[in-house]
């Protein structure tokens, strides 16, 4: 019977093959890990209050500072007050982070125990 000769591999070939296997493992493992984390996050109740609006669902208007009116200086000592056109005189706007729900969006969801 003919003898089977072992492959004669140099160190660079062994390293290249090892890196190839590791790349394939990571290429499969990382997406699976993230998918698992997404599934676990979806199972948790999302009850964290929205950070920018403190759970109220509304933010103070930046232009009128929550007053609903703005002071316009016409020149000299003349001043005129008018309704804020940004918030339509309400003094607040719907929070753009939580869209008025008051609950932190899932993509911003953070848990203290995740960092321990």
CORDALIN-V642045 format. One record per residue. RES is the residue in one letter. D_CENTER is the distance of its C-alpha to the mean C-alpha in Angstrom with 2 decimals. Layout:
res = (RES,RES)
d_center = (D_CENTER,D_CENTER)
This chain:
res = (X,X,X,X,X,X,X,X,X,X,X,X,X,X,X,X,X,X,X,X,X,X,X,X,X,X,X,X,X,X,X,X,X,X,X,X,X,X,X,X,X,X,X,X,X,X,X,X,X,X,X,X,X,X,X,X,X,X,X,X,X,X,X,X,X,X,X,X,X,X,X,X,X,X,X,X,X,X,X,X,X,X,X,X,X,X,X,X,X,X,X,X,X,X,X,X,X,X,X,X,X,X,X,X,X,X,X,X,X,X,X,X,X,X,X,X)
d_center = (65.63,63.60,61.33,57.60,56.49,53.16,50.78,51.20,47.66,47.02,44.22,42.05,42.24,41.31,38.27,37.23,37.62,35.67,32.77,32.89,32.75,29.89,27.90,28.57,27.61,24.26,23.70,24.16,22.83,19.32,18.35,20.16,18.32,14.83,16.36,17.81,14.66,13.07,16.43,16.63,13.36,14.72,17.97,16.79,17.17,14.18,16.01,13.89,14.62,12.19,12.16,13.11,15.86,16.81,16.93,19.47,17.63,19.17,18.95,22.11,23.18,23.05,26.29,28.59,26.88,27.06,30.79,30.78,33.40,33.55,36.56,37.84,40.46,43.07,45.15,47.55,47.25,46.23,42.92,41.63,38.98,37.13,34.43,30.92,30.05,26.28,26.11,29.55,30.95,28.66,27.18,23.66,21.08,18.70,15.29,13.05,9.82,11.51,14.25,16.87,16.39,15.77,13.53,9.97,7.94,7.84,4.39,4.24,7.76,9.67,13.40,16.03,18.13,15.61,16.41,20.15)
